[in-house]
Amino acid sequence: MNEKEHIRELLEDALPLVDFDSEFLFSELDSLGVTTILMVLSDAYGIRLEATDATPRNLKSLDSLEALVASKLK
């Protein structure tokens, strides 16, 4: 399983009603959804994601979430 699919699996478990194939994922999310994504990814990868990371650019798609995680792992 690649990293993108791992992120998808984690987030689909936490947010089953969100369409992670959406062209603009951020529009699918409310504040609780954004917080959930930050918490799930922080816990799963042992990284620190802050409220400042919750931008439309970072939450646009699974690809952008994968890039965000990768940038924090460096």
Summary of the structure (lengths in Angstrom):
residues: 74
radius of gyration: 10.9
end to end distance: 20.7
largest distance: 31.3
contacts: 195
relative contact order: 0.19
helix: 62%
strand: 0%
